[in-house]
Amino acid sequence: MSTAPSREDLIDAGLGPTEAARKAALFADIASALGQDGGTRHVTWAWVPGRIEVLGKHTDYAGGRSLLCATERGLCLGVRDRPDRRLRVRDLRWREQAEGEISPSMEAAIGAWSNYPFTVARRLARDFPEGLRRGADVVLTGDLPPDAGLSSSSALVVATYLALAAVNRFEDDPRCAAALGSRDDLAGYLGAVESGAGFAALPGERGVGTTGGSEDHTAILCGRPGALVQYGFAPVRLERVVPMPGNLVFVVATSGIAASKTGAARQQYNAAAAKARAIADLWRRATGRGGDSLADAVRSAPDAASRLRRLVAGGAGDGPAGDALAGFSRDELAARLEQFIEESETLVPEAASALEAGDLAEFGDLAARSHAAASRGLMNNVPATDALVDGARASGAIAASAFGAGFGGSVWALVAASEAETFGARWLATSPASGWFTTRPGPAARTWS
């Protein structure tokens, strides 16, 4: 495709008419910028959405499950290949640019936005040196709020991969095709790239500085228009698709508290993953089994959850564990264990079933339990997001919850589409927020060539 995606192209991809028109205007801005650059090379275009974690808080990296959707807000980009091995990323929205030589030693400062595209380029140069032959000029813009818990950083990771994959024709490289044969595989790989973990036979490296999972990348790459997707993780696997009734929409309010993953916020975010690892380590020491995720341990036997609780509490007959607590108290690990079990094993599947059955009251109750469990077990809700959840319920939302990494970010509320505008105005009149928007579950990332 030599011209930018049109409104009709975007509707065909799964965006609603209003959002398709908005994104077509953004693609036109990119086309104008590319024209001003004076290049004549072929352009690949891409759409990369954000995501809503409906339920499934901090479950993915522990092998749990989540209920997700892509949003109708995201990133639009145009990509041209380069004759050299440099990556240049230009962001029209924020008037920023990053450029560097692609190599396994490519560097970017943790906390800088360039850390995300440079981490992807560095990992690809190491993992697929024969496939990554040339660089790319990437021009992007979008309407996804940054640091709002909507996965703007993971969207940039996916966007960088799609750009480099397009100009290097990764689909023609046997090693790439073998390692990343499906969208699920790609989501797992890009989650590992961001966190620095290994993937299959590919060893890990330092990543961007956070120890998350692949939930965000999965929603971005595998979301379905008009539906929620329930995924399990480690490895990434689709468990069910749940259509969302056509008369409902999400209203998303941003708290104004940045959901940052740098500095002290990064330490808080990483602590949730460290607690899950510590509990899984206790299990491995007690059982002699290797490699089990926390979810594997919970599901390994009918009494496994009870035994895990005893291990964390230091109960008699389950062996000494004091040197395996990774610096956390037993109470902290016990709260994290209960949150994980409730969220992954009960709330996610029951909420999917409730929505599928049209039991919106039950769906709302389960969402409320999820938000409360995060407060107890993750301690990642802040007063602003708590107030938004309370305000959404008081304003008549069917369901509401904070989502994402936490420590700020956004809250989703499920409401009737016909009432979304009046609901949003009423909600924000009584609750602290920096802005809001409505969205249906949107299409996954895609490219046009």
DABEL-V424156 format. One line per field, one symbol per residue. phi: phi as a letter, one per 30 degrees, with the letter a starting at -180 (. if undefined). Layout:
BEGIN
phi=???
END
This chain:
BEGIN
phi=.dcdededdddedkddedddddddddddddeddddddidcdecccbcbddbcddbjdhcddcidbbcbadccclccbbbcdcdccccbcccddchbbbbaddadcebaddjdddeddddddddddddbdddccbcbcccbalbcddhcicidddddddddeddddddchedccedddddbdbddddddddddeddjddbhdcddadicjccccbddddddcbdbeibcccbcbhcdadcacbecedccbccccddicdddcbhddddddddddddddddddeddddcicciddddeddcdaecddddddddddiddicidbedcdhicddddddddddddddddccdddddddddddiddddedddddddddddddcchcdceddedddddddddjddaaadaidjhkjbbcbcbdedcddddedddddcbdaclaacacecddeabbc
END
